[in-house]
């Protein structure tokens, strides 16, 4: 039970890092963004959160969010699988 919960927490960290990368892109594309941009960007970010951190890594050389996202997904998968084996 606790391993599955920790796995979901790591998934949440991966989603948050995807949102932070999407926010960086939003600021670059629309410096004077509004509520509409945030709503549409939030929906698109939720669908593509594993891919979005690659943009700052490739274009700006900032791989921090991509590393956090992918390591969190990997850790979340491992912990969730281990949690399902314990039952």
Secondary structure, DSSP 8 states (H G I E B T S, - for coil): -HHHHHHHHHHHHHHHHHHHHHHHHHHHH-TT--HHHHHHHHHHHHHSHHHHHHHIIIII---HHHHHHHHHHHHHHHHHHHHHHH-
